Amino acid sequence: MSSTTITRGNSHETFYVQASLTPVSVAANTTAAQTFSLPGLQTTDIVQVIGLNGSQIAGIIIAEADCLTANVLTIQFGNVTASGVVPTAGVYTIQVVRLEGPAPATAV
């Protein structure tokens, strides 16, 4: 983690964590938000699931990731198949971007 006062733009730091996650079933042709404990995650973090150490089940996509509550990762799993599917349990790599302040409302 950076501790300097050098101007870096509005991203204070970007780091990666690997968390062991066990998702539950997602109904056919739908998405489902699932939550996982991830200590240290902040509600102001920008979160992206980069990948899974292994193979994901066919038809499962990760539509979105957020931190809506401190220390809790929310992942929106999508299922584009015709039946319920359980996303693969395993170690997921998560990218976290921590901003220095509030994100700008417009691009400059």
N, C-alpha and C positions, 0 to 999 in steps of 0.2 A: 504494500500500500504506500502510495506516495505521501510524503510529508513536507514537500517543498512549497514555496510560494511562487514558483515560476508559472507564468501564464501557460495553460495547456488547453484552452478552450473550455467548453462546459462539461466535458467528461472528466471526472476526477480520476477514475480508474476503470479498467476492464479486467475482470478475472473470471476464471473457470472453476467450477466445482463439479465433482462427480458424486452423484447421490444414488443409492440403491432404492429403486422405486418398485412398488407392486401395484399396478393399476387394476381396476375391476372392469367388469364387462361393460361394453358400449353397445346399445341397441342398434339394430340394422338401420342404415341410411339416416344416421343422426350424429350429433356431437354430444359430448358429456364432459362437464368440468369436474375434475378430480383434484383433491388437495393432498399435499404431502408436507410433512414437517421439514423445514430447511433452516436450521438455526443461523442467525446473522442476516438473513434476507430482510430488506427494508421495503416499505411500501413505495418509496420513490425510485427504486431500482428498475431498470429496464432489463427484462429477462427474456432469454431465448433458449429453447432446447436445441442444442446442436446435433445431438445424435444419441444412439444407444450402442453400447459395446456388445454387439451381437446383431441378430436379424429381427426386424419387426415383423409382426404378422401381416400378411398381405391384406390390403384394404384398410389398414389403420394409418391415419395421418395425424400429425400434431398441428392443430389449427392455430393455437395461441398459447402463450404462457405469461403469467402475471404474478405479482405479489400484492394481493389486495389486503392482506393482514400480515403484520410483522411476523417473520419466521415461518411463513406458510407459502409454499409454492402452489400455484393453481395452474394446471395444464388442461387445455381443452383438446380432448382426443376426438377425432372424427372417424366414423366407420362408414365406408362407402360400399359395403357388401350387403347382401340380402338377408343376413342373419346376424345375431349377436356375436360379438368377438371380444375376447379379452386381450388388450395390448400386452406385449411381452414385458415380463418382469425382469429387472436387471439394473445395471449401472448406466444411468443416463448422464451425459455431459451437458452442463448448463452454463451458458455465458451470462454474466451479470455485468451490466454497465451502470456504474454509480456516478451520478451527476454532481457537480460542485454546488449547484443551486437549482432553482426551478428550471424546467425545460422551457425554451422560448415558445411563444404562442405562434410565431410565424418564422419562416426561413428567411435568412438575410443573405 
